[in-house]
Amino acid sequence: MTYFEQVTEAADFLRAQLGALAPRVGIVLGSGLGAAADAVTGATIVPYSAIPHFPQSTVEGHSGRIVAGLLGGAPVVIMQGRVHFYEGYAPLQVTFPMRVLGALGLRAVLLTNAAGGIAPGYRVGQLVLLADHINMMGWNPLNGPNEPRFGFIPGAGLRFFDMTEAYSNALRALAHQAAAEEGIVLDEGVYLATPGPSFETPAEVRAFRALGATLVGMSTVPETLVARHMGIEVLGISCVTNLAAGLSAAKLSHQEVNETGRQVERRMAGLLKRLAPKIAARMEAER
């Protein structure tokens, strides 16, 4: 069975589980942020382990299940946890869930993550909107033969595609609007992705800052690349769960990441509940 056929089989299975629900918006919840899925009403829950060919989350803070239903009245599919390259997965496995979301018919995804703050003035617990990214993972999930059938909308699925607007300007404007309604001010930043699993050294953080990065993490970029290959619009939100190495006296730990995520879950859930219907309305207007 080819990779495309595996994606199709997984998407067909999920579609059958969702019944009449026809979501256009997907959300991926990062480390410690999984409880935001609790805001979904009329939820259908599908463990990753039940989905054909779907990779399993092995990291604490990633529940490993699909939660589909209504968020703020908008039909959504939420991934409660993701998989990472550092878990031992190959690039095609890391991005398999995003391919499945595209095959389901989703046309916008909101990617959240836990990130180390690099920019001066960032505070632990702060939410930052992604304006761009820097790929320092050493690989691209699109390496190898191109599969044009992943171009689910006209003009998508090309081997060489533009990344000038990796993170949608229009969706970022909606995010600022939703945040203002929630009484939240969102800065915008540049996310730099490393392969992990070790945290960065102080010298690496200084180098990343010189490159223009304001945030550092171990996810999101592969999903963004694959989503854009399929023509899906992307919005990214980082939760600053710690200050990067060398910027505070504290030693870094995954426990700190998860604890900070849990502290901001309610704020993140409120923002997503406000934002989801705005994005869904935009997707419907473009049909």
N, C-alpha and C positions, 0 to 999 in steps of 0.2 A: 504493500500500500504506500502510495506517495505521500509526501508531507501535506500537499494540498488536499488529498483525499482524507487524511487524518483530521485536518482542520474542519473539513466539511462534515465528517461524521460527528465530531464533537459539537459543532454548531447545530446540526440537526437534532442531536440528543437534547441539547439545552432548549432549543425552540419548542420541542415537544413538552418539556417540563413547564415552560412559561405559559402555555396555552394561548389565551387571547391577548396577553400582554405583548405589546409591540414597541419596545423601547428604542429610542434614537440616541440616548445618552448613556455612556458608561462612566463609572467612577472606580479608580483603583486606590485602595486605602493602604498607606504605608505603615511602618513600624509604630506600634502603640496607638494607632489611630482607628483601629477596627471597630470600636463601639459606635462610631458615627453611623454604622449600618442600622443601629437600633431605631433610628428615626424613620425607617422605611415602614410603611403601612401595607397591609395585605401581602406580606412577604412570602415568596417562595424561596426556600433555602435548598441549595444543592451543594453537597461537599465536593471538593475537587476530585476526591477519590472515586466518585461515582461517574465522572465524565470521561468518556473514552479518550485515551492518550494524554490527558491533562496532567501536567507536572504538579507535584505535591510540595507545599510549603513545609520547610523544616526549621524555620527560624522562630524563636519566641517572639510573640507580638504579632504573628501572622496566622489568623485562624484557619485559613485555607478553605473558603467556601464562597459560593455565589449567593448573593442576596438580591432578589429581583422583586420589584413592587413599585409603589408610589412614594416619591420623596417630594414634599411640597406640592403634591398633586400631579407631579410629572412622572411618567413611567421611566424607570432606570434599571440598569443592571450594575450591581456593585460587586467588585472583587474584594473580598475581605482578606487581604494579604496577597503577596506576590512571591515569585521565585527569583533567585538571583544567580548570577554566574558563579559567585563564590561558594554556592552550595554544591557545586559540581555539575551543574547543568550546562549543556552546550547552548550556544547562542540561539539556535532554532527552538530549543525547549524554553528558554527564558522568554522568548517573544511569542510562543505558541498561544497563550491566552489572549494576547492582543489580536492575533490573527483570527481567533474564534469570535471575538467581539465584532470585528469587521465583517465576518461572514454572517453574523446575526443581523446585520443591517444597521449597526450603530454608526453614526456619522460625526459624533463628537465624543471625546473622552477627557475626563478630568483626572489627572494623575497627581496624587499626593505622595509626599515622602517625608521622612525624617532626615534632617541635614545638619551638618556642622556649619556654624556661622563664621564667616571669614571677614566680612566687612566691619569696619569700626562702627560701633554704635548698635550693632545687632544685639537683641536681648533673647535670653532663653525663653522659649514659649511663643516667640513672635512668628506670625504667618507672613510669608514672602511669596509674591507672585513671580513666576519665572518669565523673564523676557527673552532668554536665550540660554544656550548651554555650550559646554566645551566637553568633547568626548576624549577622555584620557584612559579609557578602558583597554586600549590596544587592539580592539576588534570592532567590527561593524556587523550586525546581525544579517545584513543583506549581502554579505560576501557569498560568492558561488553563483550558480545558475539563477537567472531571474525568472520568476513565475508571474507572467502578466495577468493570469486569472485572478490574482489578488487585487487587481484594479477594479474594485466594485463600483466605482463611479467613473464617468468619462474623463480621460486624461490621466488617470491614476494607474499604478502598476508598472511604471516605467523603471528601467534600471537606473537611469540618471534623472534625478528629480530635484527641484529647487528646495533649498532649506532656508531661504531668506527669512521666512516667517514660520519658524518651527513651532512657535507658540502663538496662537491666533490673536491678532490685534483686536478683533471684534469680541472674542470671548474674554479677553483681558478687560475690555471696557465694561462688559457685563459683570465681571467679577468685582471691579471697583465700585460699580453701582450697588451690587448686592452687599458688599462689605460696608458701604456707607449706611445702608439701611439697617445693618446690624450694629452700627457704631464702631466699626473696625476700620483702621487705616492700614492699607496694604502697601508696603514698599515693593519695588520690583528689583529683581536680582538676576545674576547669571550663575547657573548651576554647573558645577564641574563634577563629572562622574569618574570614579576610579573603580578598579575591579574588586577591591577589598580582598579578604575580610578584615585585615588589620586597619586600624585608624591611621591617619596620616602623621608624618613627622612634622615638627615645627618648621624645618627647612622646606619641606614640600608645601606646607601651607603658605609660607612666604613666596614661594615660586608661583603657586596658584593665584595668589593675590596680584602678583606682577602680571599674570596673564589676563587679569580682568575678572576673575571669579569672585563671587561674594558668598557662595554656598558650596559645600562639598558633600557628596554622598556616593552611594554604591548602586544606584538603580535609575529608573526613569528614562534615561537617554535611549537605551535600546527600544523601549516601548514607543517613545516618541518617533524614532526613525521608522519603525515598522508602521505605525499609525499614519505617518505622512506619506509613506510609500503607497498606502491604500487610499489616500485622499481624505483621511479622517482629520478633522480639526482637533487640535490639542490645547488644553489649558493645564498648566502646572502650578501647584502650590506646595511650597516647602514649609515644614514646621521646624524652626530652629530649636533643636533638642539639646544642643550643647554648643559651646564655643570651641572652635577648632583648636588643635594642639598648639601650645605656645601662647594662646591668647588668654588663658586663665591658669590659676595654680592647680585646678582640679585635674585628676587623671580621668581619661575618657573610659566609659564603659557602656555596654549595650543596655544594662539595667537603667542607667541614667536616661538613655534614649527613650526607653519604654515608659518610664515614669513621667517624663516631660510630655510625651504623647498623650498619656492618660489625663494629664492635667488640662490639656487644651482640647480634649475630645468634644466637650460640649460646645465650645466656641466654633470648632471646625464643623460640627454637625449643624449648628445654626446657620453658618455661612452656606454650606452645601444645600440645605433645605431651601434657602432663599434663592440660591443660584441655579439649581437644577431646572426649575420651570422656565427661567429666562433663557437658558441654553436650549431647552426642548422647544420653546416657542420659535427661536431662531431657526432651528433645524426644520421645523414644520413649514415655516415661511419659505424656505429654500427648496422644498420638494417640487 
